[in-house]
């Protein structure tokens, strides 16, 4: 939904021409603080490493994805205890045969170095609760329970220090062996009991005390409370202030955002981030019967991922799953070494680089930059062996193939820079990197440029260039959060402009850092400047609310399209169920729906409006909610505090005639879902007048906003009804 379009407010001026202007604008648009910051140098070092090794190694490796003589294809092999239905005492006996005599920490460290990796992250304890180190708080560990009797982490931490690698740890927040922990579930986003939380803190204290510097702590699964996540974060940074914490600690308390498994984002992320990848989508731990594609195909697949992640500003964490005897699978070993050979030649274009500044796709590959160099990663042969970099400005220097003595022809043109690659440079055997030197620096045109002339413009974030993170309590309840909206204005003439912010009850209590040109001001959304919305809710005809569910679901996505839904037919397809009218549900009355974890209901209401108008509605939900108007998403929200209910206010831009309001109500933590749609609320908005701004002809004017004093850097803006109006004081001559 495009939020809160307002031009003039009637509580300030009763001039009917201005009221009509306001209505016309509506119709136009109808179409807990994360403490203990990482030292900046340590943060930069983490961001610069770009490529790291992930190791899933544990007692499960001994089974290799096989139980009772059968290949267990369901789920991931490191979670075979759950997927094969193995009793806990039976599973514990596997430790008696776990003896990884071929595990050589020096060889592992040297393999990581040969692969061009800068750090190693190893599983200290996975979901099965088996510790790969000598913990004092359980005898279910590699030293006490196995014939191996050696501390895996100690040897590897020492090998990393010896060979110049950073050492890091994975730690599962759930534990299927600890008696006071939640039992195995279908989703792994289990509550952490108070006893289990204390146990986890003791083990984390061991890990950060006994194994030297730990560059990052990679928490996984579980669903802690905000207080538990904050307490764990504080503990980590108290013991090792520069230990980076992954986002799966939950409740937005991480130092870096961890993508979904094997996910490579195609959007700009506004916080440090990492993409964890396995050699095979089916498993992270060793699987003895894994089907493998040809090594050359897998090599190009993983090298492509590394390049793409680096070009978007992230770190690539590539996993290996050693066998139960501790040896590395030769297939994985050979591919890593081949990636390392490529990095020996081309690593300059990966390590310590900045992301692609163009923000447009190139069919031949990807781009990274460093200082005054632009690196063109050629993964597909360019058409006519020619590359065009649109809008690139600056003094053009040398261009050449990295690692080879082959020159390329680079020419500045009115439209940018054109590079012609010699015919002998091909990607038939391997990817190439072409370097373009810009000795005096360079500029690239900003994306999302909006012209501004003698007419007002309204910026609401819908068409902004967005910077993202993720927000949520845990892995299964998080969604992509927008943390910053940005525009670039291109004034047609030098002029002075007024600036006003319009907003609603949804934004009250928040504040933003708003940049207009070279000035940034913190704006508080308060209740001053109230005005009445020029609408007529009494004109609306509301149908009964129709219900679908319960359905198994995460917080994001829908089970089918919510555009032009026929409530008399099954949904989301012919095999679905019909919508059930809830005649007893009254507008504004809280309803309760029985629900378990990962459950959703859909509510649909038909809204008939005799005119196009903007109407404020209140939606009450529980753990999560998505609101749609005529099939278009208007709002998504979660409930980090796990309160019984949360209210959201959404300005609906109704078309004349029939509108469909659909709401997805999501549950994960409660025993019931609360649901309410309420049109009987005060139809008011708020306006705040800002200082005038001056823009110069042919000079870009940046405009952007982000939350001020946000609880964490990952918090969603949530400003669904905010609009910034910029209007000329007088027509330019």
C-alpha positions as CSV (number, residue, x, y, z in Angstrom):
1,X,0.0,0.0,0.0
2,X,1.1,3.5,-0.7
3,X,0.9,5.4,2.6
4,X,-0.8,8.5,3.9
5,X,-1.1,11.0,1.1
6,X,-2.1,14.4,2.4
7,X,-1.7,17.8,0.8
8,X,-3.7,20.2,3.0
9,X,-5.3,19.7,6.4
10,X,-8.7,21.2,7.2
11,X,-8.1,21.8,10.8
12,X,-5.5,24.4,9.7
13,X,-7.3,25.9,6.8
14,X,-11.0,25.5,5.9
15,X,-10.5,26.7,2.3
16,X,-12.5,24.2,0.2
17,X,-10.0,24.5,-2.7
18,X,-7.4,23.1,-0.4
19,X,-9.7,20.4,0.9
20,X,-10.3,19.4,-2.7
21,X,-6.6,19.3,-3.3
22,X,-6.2,17.0,-0.3
23,X,-8.9,14.6,-1.7
24,X,-7.3,14.7,-5.1
25,X,-4.0,13.7,-3.6
26,X,-5.6,10.8,-1.8
27,X,-7.1,9.6,-5.0
28,X,-3.7,10.0,-6.8
29,X,-2.1,7.6,-4.3
30,X,-5.0,5.2,-4.4
31,X,-3.8,4.1,-7.7
32,X,15.5,-2.9,24.5
33,X,18.7,-1.4,23.2
34,X,21.4,-3.6,21.7
35,X,24.3,-2.6,23.9
36,X,28.1,-3.0,23.6
37,X,29.0,-2.0,20.1
38,X,31.8,-3.8,18.3
39,X,35.0,-1.8,17.8
40,X,35.0,-0.3,14.4
41,X,38.4,-1.8,13.4
42,X,37.2,-5.3,14.5
43,X,34.0,-4.8,12.6
44,X,35.8,-3.8,9.4
45,X,38.1,-6.7,9.7
46,X,35.1,-9.1,9.9
47,X,33.5,-7.4,6.9
48,X,36.7,-7.5,4.9
49,X,37.3,-11.2,5.2
50,X,34.6,-12.1,2.6
51,X,35.1,-15.9,2.6
52,X,35.1,-18.3,5.5
53,X,34.8,-22.0,6.2
54,X,31.8,-23.5,8.0
55,X,32.2,-27.0,9.5
56,X,29.3,-29.2,10.5
57,X,31.0,-31.9,12.5
58,X,29.6,-34.0,15.3
59,X,28.4,-37.3,16.5
60,X,25.9,-37.3,13.6
61,X,28.8,-37.4,11.2
62,X,29.4,-41.0,12.3
63,X,25.9,-42.0,11.0
64,X,26.4,-40.3,7.6
65,X,22.7,-40.0,7.0
66,X,22.0,-43.7,7.6
67,X,20.0,-45.3,10.4
68,X,19.1,-49.0,10.9
69,X,20.5,-49.7,7.4
70,X,18.3,-47.2,5.7
71,X,19.2,-43.9,4.0
72,X,17.3,-41.1,5.9
73,X,16.3,-38.7,3.2
74,X,13.9,-36.7,5.3
75,X,15.5,-33.5,6.6
76,X,19.1,-32.6,7.2
77,X,21.6,-35.3,8.2
78,X,23.0,-33.4,11.1
79,X,19.4,-33.7,12.6
80,X,19.1,-37.4,11.9
81,X,18.1,-38.0,15.6
82,X,14.8,-36.1,14.9
83,X,14.2,-37.2,11.3
84,X,14.9,-40.9,11.9
85,X,12.9,-40.9,15.2
86,X,15.8,-42.2,17.3
87,X,15.3,-42.5,21.0
88,X,17.6,-40.2,23.0
89,X,19.2,-43.0,24.9
90,X,19.7,-45.0,21.7
91,X,21.2,-42.0,20.0
92,X,23.5,-41.4,22.9
93,X,25.1,-44.8,22.4
94,X,26.4,-43.6,19.0
95,X,29.1,-41.8,20.9
96,X,30.7,-45.1,21.8
97,X,31.7,-45.5,18.1
98,X,32.5,-41.9,17.3
99,X,36.3,-42.0,17.0
100,X,37.4,-39.4,14.4
101,X,41.1,-40.5,14.2
102,X,41.5,-38.9,10.8
103,X,40.6,-35.5,12.1
104,X,43.7,-33.3,11.7
105,X,43.1,-29.6,12.8
106,X,46.3,-28.5,11.1
107,X,45.1,-30.0,7.8
108,X,41.7,-28.4,8.2
109,X,43.3,-25.0,8.8
110,X,45.7,-25.4,5.9
111,X,42.8,-26.5,3.6
112,X,40.9,-23.3,4.6
113,X,44.0,-21.2,3.8
114,X,44.4,-23.1,0.5
115,X,40.8,-22.3,-0.3
116,X,41.4,-18.6,0.3
117,X,39.2,-18.5,3.4
118,X,40.0,-16.1,6.2
119,X,38.2,-17.8,9.2
120,X,36.7,-21.0,10.3
121,X,33.3,-21.4,12.1
122,X,32.8,-24.9,13.6
123,X,29.9,-26.5,15.4
124,X,30.7,-26.5,19.1
125,X,27.3,-28.1,19.8
126,X,24.5,-28.9,17.4
127,X,20.8,-29.5,18.2
128,X,21.5,-33.1,19.5
129,X,23.3,-31.5,22.5
130,X,26.6,-33.3,21.9
131,X,29.5,-31.0,22.6
132,X,32.6,-31.1,20.5
133,X,34.7,-29.8,23.4
134,X,35.5,-30.7,27.0
135,X,32.5,-29.1,28.8
136,X,32.3,-29.1,32.5
137,X,28.5,-29.1,32.5
138,X,27.8,-32.4,30.8
139,X,29.5,-35.7,30.1
140,X,27.8,-35.9,26.7
141,X,30.9,-34.6,24.9
142,X,33.7,-35.7,22.7
143,X,36.1,-36.0,25.6
144,X,34.0,-37.9,28.1
145,X,31.7,-39.9,25.9
146,X,33.8,-41.2,23.0
147,X,36.9,-43.2,22.5
148,X,38.5,-40.2,20.8
149,X,39.0,-38.4,24.1
150,X,40.3,-35.2,22.5
151,X,38.9,-31.7,22.6
152,X,38.1,-30.9,18.9
153,X,37.8,-27.1,19.5
154,X,41.0,-26.8,21.4
155,X,43.0,-28.4,18.5
156,X,41.3,-26.3,15.9
157,X,41.6,-23.0,17.8
158,X,45.3,-23.6,18.1
159,X,45.6,-24.6,14.5
160,X,43.8,-21.4,13.4
161,X,46.1,-19.3,15.5
162,X,49.2,-21.1,14.1
163,X,48.1,-20.6,10.5
164,X,46.8,-17.1,10.7
165,X,43.1,-17.8,10.5
166,X,40.3,-16.4,12.7
167,X,38.5,-18.9,14.9
168,X,34.7,-18.8,15.3
169,X,32.0,-21.0,16.8
170,X,28.5,-22.2,16.0
171,X,26.3,-22.9,19.1
172,X,22.8,-24.4,19.0
173,X,20.4,-22.7,21.4
174,X,18.2,-25.8,21.4
175,X,19.5,-29.1,23.0
176,X,17.7,-32.4,22.6
177,X,19.9,-34.0,25.4
178,X,19.5,-31.5,28.2
179,X,16.7,-32.7,30.5
180,X,15.2,-29.3,31.3
181,X,15.1,-28.2,27.6
182,X,12.0,-28.4,25.3
183,X,11.7,-31.7,23.5
184,X,12.3,-32.2,19.8
185,X,9.7,-30.3,17.7
186,X,8.9,-30.1,14.0
187,X,10.2,-26.6,13.7
188,X,13.2,-26.1,16.1
189,X,12.0,-22.7,17.1
190,X,11.4,-23.9,20.7
191,X,11.2,-21.8,23.8
192,X,14.3,-21.8,25.9
193,X,13.3,-22.7,29.5
194,X,14.9,-20.7,32.4
195,X,17.0,-23.8,33.3
196,X,18.1,-24.3,29.8
197,X,19.0,-20.6,29.4
198,X,21.3,-20.8,32.4
199,X,22.9,-24.0,31.0
200,X,23.5,-22.3,27.6
201,X,25.1,-19.3,29.3
202,X,27.5,-21.6,31.2
203,X,28.5,-23.3,28.0
204,X,28.9,-20.0,26.1
205,X,31.1,-18.8,29.0
206,X,33.3,-21.8,28.6
207,X,33.6,-21.3,24.8
208,X,34.5,-17.7,25.1
209,X,37.0,-18.2,28.0
210,X,38.9,-21.4,27.1
211,X,39.5,-21.2,23.4
212,X,41.2,-17.9,22.7
213,X,39.8,-15.1,20.6
214,X,36.5,-16.0,18.9
215,X,35.8,-13.8,16.0
216,X,32.1,-14.6,15.8
217,X,29.5,-16.7,17.6
218,X,26.9,-18.2,15.3
219,X,23.8,-19.0,17.3
220,X,21.1,-21.2,15.8
221,X,17.4,-22.0,16.2
222,X,15.4,-21.8,19.5
223,X,13.2,-18.9,20.4
224,X,14.5,-16.9,23.3
225,X,12.6,-14.0,24.9
226,X,13.9,-10.5,24.3
227,X,15.4,-10.5,27.8
228,X,17.2,-13.8,27.1
229,X,18.6,-12.6,23.8
230,X,19.8,-9.4,25.4
231,X,21.3,-11.2,28.4
232,X,23.1,-13.6,26.0
233,X,24.4,-10.7,23.9
234,X,25.6,-8.9,27.0
235,X,27.4,-12.0,28.2
236,X,29.2,-12.5,24.8
237,X,30.4,-8.9,24.6
238,X,31.4,-8.8,28.2
239,X,33.6,-11.9,27.7
240,X,34.9,-10.9,24.2
241,X,33.8,-7.4,23.3
242,X,34.7,-7.8,19.6
243,X,33.1,-11.2,19.0
244,X,30.5,-10.7,16.3
245,X,27.1,-12.2,17.1
246,X,24.9,-13.7,14.3
247,X,21.3,-12.6,14.0
248,X,19.9,-16.1,14.9
249,X,20.4,-15.1,18.5
250,X,16.9,-13.7,17.9
251,X,15.0,-10.6,18.7
252,X,17.2,-8.4,16.5
253,X,20.1,-8.7,18.9
254,X,22.7,-9.8,16.4
255,X,25.7,-7.7,15.1
256,X,25.3,-9.1,11.6
257,X,22.3,-10.4,9.6
258,X,22.5,-14.0,8.6
259,X,20.6,-14.9,5.4
260,X,18.4,-17.9,5.1
261,X,20.3,-21.1,4.4
262,X,21.8,-20.9,0.9
263,X,20.2,-17.5,0.3
264,X,21.9,-14.9,-1.9
265,X,20.0,-11.6,-1.7
266,X,19.5,-9.4,-4.8
267,X,18.8,-6.3,-2.7
268,X,20.8,-3.8,-0.7
269,X,21.3,-4.8,2.9
270,X,22.0,-1.9,5.3
271,X,23.8,-3.8,8.0
272,X,26.8,-6.2,8.0
273,X,25.6,-9.6,6.7
274,X,26.6,-13.1,5.8
275,X,25.3,-15.8,3.5
276,X,25.7,-19.3,4.8
277,X,25.9,-22.0,2.1
278,X,26.3,-25.8,2.0
279,X,27.7,-27.8,-0.8
280,X,24.3,-29.5,-1.0
281,X,20.9,-28.0,-0.3
282,X,19.8,-31.3,1.3
283,X,22.3,-31.4,4.2
284,X,25.1,-29.7,6.1
285,X,26.4,-32.7,8.0
286,X,28.1,-35.6,6.2
287,X,25.8,-37.8,4.1
288,X,27.4,-41.0,2.9
289,X,24.9,-41.5,0.0
290,X,24.8,-37.9,-1.2
291,X,24.3,-37.6,-5.0
292,X,26.9,-35.2,-6.4
293,X,26.9,-33.2,-9.6
294,X,30.2,-33.1,-11.6
295,X,32.9,-31.2,-9.6
296,X,33.4,-28.6,-12.4
297,X,29.7,-27.7,-12.2
298,X,29.8,-27.4,-8.4
299,X,33.0,-25.3,-8.5
300,X,31.4,-22.8,-10.8
301,X,28.2,-22.8,-8.7
302,X,30.1,-21.9,-5.5
303,X,32.5,-19.5,-7.1
304,X,29.5,-17.7,-8.6
305,X,27.9,-17.5,-5.1
306,X,31.1,-16.1,-3.6
307,X,31.4,-13.4,-6.3
308,X,27.7,-12.4,-6.0
309,X,27.8,-12.2,-2.2
310,X,30.9,-10.1,-2.3
311,X,29.5,-7.8,-5.0
312,X,26.5,-7.2,-2.8
313,X,28.6,-6.4,0.3
314,X,28.3,-9.6,2.3
315,X,30.5,-12.4,3.6
316,X,30.3,-15.9,2.1
317,X,30.3,-18.8,4.6
318,X,30.8,-22.1,2.8
319,X,30.3,-25.4,4.7
320,X,32.0,-28.7,4.6
321,X,30.7,-31.8,6.4
322,X,33.6,-34.1,7.4
323,X,33.1,-37.9,7.6
324,X,32.7,-39.6,10.9
325,X,36.4,-40.5,10.9
326,X,37.3,-36.8,10.7
327,X,38.5,-36.8,7.1
328,X,37.3,-34.3,4.5
329,X,35.2,-35.6,1.6
330,X,37.6,-35.5,-1.4
331,X,34.9,-33.9,-3.6
332,X,34.7,-30.9,-1.3
333,X,38.4,-30.7,-0.7
334,X,39.2,-30.5,-4.5
335,X,36.6,-27.8,-5.1
336,X,37.8,-25.7,-2.2
337,X,41.4,-25.9,-3.5
338,X,40.3,-24.9,-7.0
339,X,38.4,-21.9,-5.5
340,X,41.6,-21.0,-3.7
341,X,43.7,-21.2,-6.9
342,X,41.2,-18.7,-8.5
343,X,41.5,-16.4,-5.4
344,X,45.3,-16.6,-5.5
345,X,45.0,-14.9,-8.9
346,X,41.9,-12.8,-8.3
347,X,41.6,-12.3,-4.6
348,X,42.3,-8.6,-4.9
349,X,38.8,-8.3,-6.4
350,X,37.1,-10.1,-3.5
351,X,38.8,-9.3,-0.2
352,X,38.3,-5.9,1.5
353,X,36.1,-4.7,-1.4
354,X,33.0,-2.5,-1.6
355,X,29.8,-3.6,-3.2
356,X,28.6,-2.9,-6.8
357,X,27.8,0.9,-6.9
358,X,25.6,0.6,-10.0
359,X,22.7,-1.3,-8.5
360,X,21.6,-2.6,-12.0
361,X,22.0,-6.1,-13.3
362,X,24.7,-7.0,-15.8
363,X,24.2,-10.1,-17.9
364,X,27.9,-10.8,-18.1
365,X,28.6,-10.9,-14.3
366,X,29.1,-8.8,-11.2
367,X,31.1,-5.8,-9.9
368,X,33.2,-5.1,-6.8
369,X,35.3,-1.9,-6.1
370,X,38.2,-0.9,-4.0
371,X,39.6,2.6,-3.8
372,X,39.9,3.8,-7.4
373,X,39.6,0.4,-9.0
374,X,36.5,-1.2,-10.4
375,X,36.6,-5.0,-10.7
376,X,34.4,-6.6,-13.4
377,X,33.8,-10.3,-12.7
378,X,33.2,-11.8,-16.1
379,X,31.1,-15.0,-15.6
380,X,29.5,-15.0,-19.0
381,X,31.0,-13.9,-22.2
382,X,29.9,-10.3,-22.9
383,X,28.1,-9.6,-26.2
384,X,30.7,-8.5,-28.8
385,X,33.3,-8.7,-26.0
386,X,32.1,-5.2,-24.9
387,X,31.1,-4.0,-21.5
388,X,29.3,-0.7,-21.0
389,X,29.3,0.9,-17.5
390,X,26.4,3.4,-17.7
391,X,26.9,6.9,-16.3
392,X,30.4,6.2,-14.9
393,X,32.3,9.5,-14.7
394,X,36.0,10.2,-14.0
395,X,39.4,10.0,-15.5
396,X,39.7,6.6,-17.2
397,X,43.0,4.9,-16.6
398,X,44.3,1.4,-17.4
399,X,42.2,-1.6,-17.9
400,X,43.5,-5.1,-17.9
401,X,42.7,-8.7,-17.0
402,X,43.7,-9.4,-13.4
403,X,46.6,-11.7,-13.1
404,X,47.4,-11.7,-16.8
405,X,49.4,-9.4,-18.9
406,X,46.4,-8.7,-21.2
407,X,45.3,-5.1,-21.8
408,X,41.7,-4.1,-22.4
409,X,40.6,-0.9,-24.2
410,X,38.6,1.5,-22.0
411,X,37.0,4.6,-23.4
412,X,35.0,7.4,-21.8
413,X,31.8,8.2,-23.7
414,X,29.0,10.7,-23.0
415,X,27.0,7.7,-21.7
416,X,29.7,6.2,-19.4
417,X,32.7,4.0,-20.0
418,X,33.0,1.3,-22.6
419,X,35.5,-1.6,-22.2
420,X,36.5,-3.8,-25.1
421,X,38.0,-7.2,-24.1
422,X,40.4,-9.0,-26.4
423,X,39.0,-12.0,-28.2
424,X,41.5,-14.3,-26.5
425,X,39.9,-13.6,-23.1
426,X,37.1,-16.1,-22.6
427,X,35.3,-17.7,-19.7
428,X,35.1,-21.1,-21.3
429,X,37.4,-22.6,-18.7
430,X,37.2,-20.2,-15.8
431,X,35.8,-16.8,-14.7
432,X,37.9,-13.7,-15.4
433,X,38.3,-10.4,-13.7
434,X,38.9,-7.2,-15.7
435,X,40.2,-4.2,-13.7
436,X,39.3,-0.7,-14.6
437,X,41.5,1.9,-12.9
438,X,40.0,5.4,-12.3
439,X,43.1,7.2,-10.9
440,X,41.2,10.3,-9.8
441,X,38.2,8.6,-8.4
442,X,34.8,8.0,-10.0
443,X,31.1,8.7,-9.6
444,X,28.1,6.6,-10.6
445,X,24.7,8.1,-11.1
446,X,22.4,7.5,-8.1
447,X,19.5,5.1,-8.5
448,X,15.9,6.1,-8.2
449,X,16.3,9.7,-9.4
450,X,13.1,11.7,-9.2
451,X,12.6,15.0,-11.1
452,X,11.1,17.9,-9.3
453,X,9.8,21.0,-11.0
454,X,7.0,23.5,-10.3
455,X,4.7,20.8,-8.8
456,X,4.7,19.2,-5.3
457,X,6.0,15.7,-5.0
458,X,5.1,13.2,-2.3
459,X,7.6,10.6,-1.0
460,X,6.3,7.8,1.1
461,X,8.9,5.0,0.7
462,X,6.8,2.9,-1.7
463,X,9.2,3.7,-4.6
464,X,12.3,4.5,-2.6
465,X,15.7,2.8,-2.9
466,X,15.5,0.6,0.2
467,X,18.1,-0.8,2.6
468,X,17.1,-4.0,4.3
469,X,17.8,-6.2,7.3
470,X,15.6,-8.8,9.0
471,X,13.5,-8.6,12.1
472,X,11.9,-11.3,14.3
473,X,11.9,-13.3,17.4
474,X,13.5,-16.3,15.8
475,X,14.3,-18.0,12.5
476,X,10.7,-18.9,11.8
477,X,9.1,-15.6,12.7
478,X,11.4,-13.1,11.0
479,X,10.8,-11.1,7.9
480,X,12.7,-8.7,5.7
481,X,12.8,-5.4,7.4
482,X,13.2,-2.0,5.7
483,X,15.6,0.1,7.7
484,X,16.2,3.0,5.4
485,X,14.4,4.7,2.5
486,X,16.3,6.8,0.1
487,X,15.6,9.1,-2.9
488,X,17.6,11.4,-5.1
489,X,15.8,14.5,-6.4
490,X,16.8,16.3,-9.6
491,X,15.5,19.8,-9.5
492,X,14.6,21.3,-12.9
493,X,15.6,24.8,-11.6
494,X,17.1,26.5,-8.6
495,X,14.3,27.1,-6.2
496,X,13.2,27.2,-2.5
497,X,10.8,24.4,-1.4
498,X,8.6,23.8,1.6
499,X,8.7,20.4,3.4
500,X,5.9,18.8,5.4
501,X,5.5,15.4,7.0
502,X,2.1,13.8,7.2
503,X,1.5,10.7,9.4
504,X,-1.0,8.8,11.5
505,X,-1.5,7.1,14.8
506,X,0.7,4.2,13.5
507,X,3.7,6.5,13.6
508,X,3.1,8.2,16.9
509,X,5.9,7.7,19.4
510,X,8.5,7.0,16.7
511,X,11.2,9.4,15.5
512,X,13.3,9.5,12.4
513,X,16.6,11.0,11.2
514,X,15.5,12.8,8.1
515,X,18.2,13.9,5.6
516,X,17.3,16.8,3.3
517,X,20.2,17.8,1.2
518,X,23.3,18.1,3.4
519,X,21.3,18.5,6.6
520,X,20.0,15.8,8.9
521,X,17.3,16.5,11.5
522,X,15.7,14.2,14.1
523,X,11.9,14.4,13.8
524,X,9.6,13.2,16.5
525,X,6.2,11.9,15.5
526,X,3.9,13.4,18.2
527,X,0.3,14.4,18.4
528,X,0.6,18.1,17.5
529,X,-0.8,19.2,14.2
530,X,-3.9,17.1,14.3
531,X,-6.4,17.3,11.5
532,X,-9.5,15.5,10.4
533,X,-9.3,13.2,7.3
534,X,-11.8,14.3,4.7
535,X,-13.6,11.0,4.3
536,X,-17.0,9.6,5.2
537,X,-16.7,6.2,6.9
538,X,-20.5,6.2,7.3
539,X,-20.8,5.8,3.5
540,X,-19.0,2.4,3.6
541,X,-20.8,-0.8,3.3
542,X,-19.0,-3.6,5.1
543,X,-19.7,-7.3,4.4
544,X,-19.4,-9.9,7.2
545,X,-15.9,-11.1,7.8
546,X,-15.0,-14.3,6.0
547,X,-12.5,-16.7,7.5
548,X,-10.0,-19.3,6.2
549,X,-7.9,-21.5,8.5
550,X,-6.2,-22.7,10.5
551,X,-3.3,-23.3,8.0
552,X,0.3,-24.2,8.7
553,X,2.4,-21.1,7.9
554,X,5.3,-18.9,8.6
555,X,4.9,-15.2,9.2
556,X,5.7,-14.2,5.6
557,X,4.0,-15.1,2.4
558,X,0.5,-16.3,1.6
559,X,-1.0,-19.6,0.6
560,X,-2.4,-18.0,-2.6
561,X,-3.3,-14.8,-4.3
562,X,-5.4,-12.3,-2.4
563,X,-6.3,-10.3,-5.4
564,X,-9.9,-10.6,-6.8
565,X,-10.8,-13.4,-4.5
566,X,-14.1,-15.1,-5.1
567,X,-15.3,-15.8,-1.5
568,X,-17.8,-18.3,-2.8
569,X,-15.1,-20.6,-4.2
570,X,-12.5,-22.7,-2.5
571,X,-9.2,-21.0,-1.7
572,X,-6.3,-20.9,-2.4
573,X,-7.2,-23.4,-5.2
574,X,-9.8,-25.9,-6.1
575,X,-8.6,-28.3,-3.4
576,X,-8.8,-25.6,-0.7
577,X,-11.7,-24.8,1.6
578,X,-14.5,-22.3,1.1
579,X,-14.5,-19.0,3.0
580,X,-16.6,-19.2,6.2
581,X,-18.8,-16.1,7.0
582,X,-18.5,-15.1,10.6
583,X,-21.7,-13.2,11.0
584,X,-21.2,-13.0,14.8
585,X,-18.0,-11.0,14.4
586,X,-18.7,-7.4,14.9
587,X,-16.7,-4.5,13.7
588,X,-14.3,-3.5,16.4
589,X,-14.9,-6.6,18.5
590,X,-11.9,-8.8,19.4
591,X,-12.3,-12.4,18.3
592,X,-10.2,-15.3,19.5
593,X,-9.1,-18.2,17.3
594,X,-7.5,-21.4,18.6
595,X,-4.0,-21.8,17.2
596,X,-0.7,-23.6,17.8
597,X,2.8,-22.8,16.6
598,X,3.2,-21.7,13.0
599,X,-0.5,-21.3,12.4
600,X,-2.3,-18.7,10.3
601,X,-5.8,-17.6,9.6
602,X,-7.0,-15.3,6.8
603,X,-9.8,-12.8,7.3
604,X,-11.5,-11.2,4.3
605,X,-13.9,-8.3,4.3
606,X,-15.6,-6.7,1.3
607,X,-15.7,-2.9,1.6
608,X,-18.0,-1.0,-0.8
609,X,-17.2,2.7,-1.2
610,X,-19.3,5.2,-3.2
611,X,-16.3,7.3,-3.9
612,X,-12.5,7.0,-3.9
613,X,-11.4,8.0,-0.4
614,X,-8.7,7.2,2.2
615,X,-10.0,5.6,5.4
616,X,-8.0,4.7,8.5
617,X,-8.6,1.2,9.9
618,X,-7.3,-0.4,13.1
619,X,-6.2,-4.1,12.9
620,X,-5.6,-6.0,16.1
621,X,-3.4,-9.1,15.9
622,X,-1.1,-11.3,18.0
623,X,2.3,-12.7,17.0
624,X,2.2,-11.4,13.4
625,X,0.0,-9.8,10.8
626,X,0.0,-8.9,7.1
627,X,-2.7,-6.6,5.7
628,X,-3.6,-6.5,2.0
629,X,-5.9,-4.2,0.1
630,X,-7.1,-5.4,-3.2
631,X,-4.2,-7.9,-3.3
632,X,-1.5,-5.4,-2.5
633,X,0.4,-5.7,0.8
634,X,-0.2,-2.7,3.0
635,X,1.6,-3.7,6.2
636,X,3.6,-6.5,7.8
637,X,4.3,-6.6,11.5
638,X,5.5,-8.9,14.2
639,X,5.4,-8.9,18.0
640,X,8.9,-9.0,19.5
641,X,7.6,-8.5,23.0
642,X,5.2,-11.4,22.6
643,X,2.3,-9.3,23.9
644,X,-1.2,-10.7,23.9
645,X,-2.2,-8.2,21.2
646,X,-0.8,-5.5,19.0
647,X,-2.8,-2.7,17.3
648,X,-1.8,-1.3,13.9
649,X,-3.4,1.6,12.0
650,X,-3.4,1.5,8.3
651,X,-4.7,4.2,5.9
652,X,-6.6,2.3,3.2
653,X,-6.9,4.1,-0.2
654,X,-10.2,2.7,-1.3
655,X,-11.3,2.7,-4.9
656,X,-14.8,3.6,-5.9
657,X,-16.9,0.4,-5.8
658,X,-15.7,-2.9,-4.4
659,X,-12.6,-3.3,-2.3
660,X,-11.2,-6.4,-0.7
661,X,-9.5,-6.1,2.7
662,X,-7.6,-9.3,3.6
663,X,-5.6,-9.9,6.8
664,X,-3.3,-12.8,7.6
665,X,-3.2,-13.4,11.3
666,X,-0.2,-15.4,12.4
667,X,0.5,-17.3,15.6
668,X,3.6,-18.9,17.0
669,X,3.8,-18.4,20.7
670,X,0.3,-18.2,22.0
671,X,-2.5,-20.7,22.4
672,X,-4.9,-18.5,20.5
673,X,-4.9,-15.7,17.9
674,X,-6.6,-12.4,18.6
675,X,-8.2,-10.8,15.6
676,X,-10.0,-7.6,14.9
677,X,-10.8,-5.2,12.1
678,X,-12.2,-1.8,13.2
679,X,-13.4,1.0,11.1
680,X,-15.0,2.9,14.0
681,X,-11.9,4.8,15.0
682,X,-11.1,8.5,14.9
683,X,-10.3,9.5,11.3
684,X,-7.4,11.9,12.1
685,X,-4.0,12.5,10.8
686,X,-1.1,14.7,11.8
687,X,1.1,17.2,10.0
688,X,4.5,18.6,10.9
689,X,6.0,21.6,9.0
690,X,9.8,21.5,8.5
691,X,12.2,24.3,7.6
692,X,12.3,25.2,3.9
693,X,15.0,23.7,1.7
694,X,16.9,25.1,-1.2
695,X,17.8,23.1,-4.3
696,X,20.2,24.0,-7.1
697,X,19.6,23.3,-10.7
698,X,21.7,20.3,-12.0
699,X,22.7,19.3,-8.5
700,X,21.4,16.1,-7.0
701,X,19.5,16.6,-3.7
702,X,19.5,13.5,-1.4
703,X,16.5,12.7,0.7
704,X,16.4,9.7,3.1
705,X,15.2,8.6,6.4
706,X,15.8,5.9,9.0
707,X,14.6,5.4,12.6
708,X,16.3,7.6,15.2
709,X,17.0,5.9,18.5
710,X,16.0,2.5,17.1
711,X,16.0,-0.4,19.6
712,X,18.3,-2.2,17.2
713,X,19.8,-1.6,13.7
714,X,17.5,-4.3,12.3
715,X,14.1,-2.7,13.4
716,X,11.6,-2.2,10.6
717,X,10.7,1.4,9.8
718,X,7.0,0.6,10.1
719,X,6.1,4.1,8.8
720,X,3.3,2.8,6.5
721,X,1.3,6.0,6.6
722,X,4.1,8.6,6.5
723,X,4.4,11.0,3.5
724,X,7.0,13.7,3.0
725,X,5.6,16.5,0.8
726,X,8.1,18.8,-0.9
727,X,6.6,21.7,-2.8
728,X,8.0,24.8,-4.5
729,X,7.5,28.1,-2.6
730,X,6.8,29.7,-6.0
731,X,7.0,28.7,-9.6
732,X,10.5,28.8,-11.0
733,X,11.0,31.2,-13.8
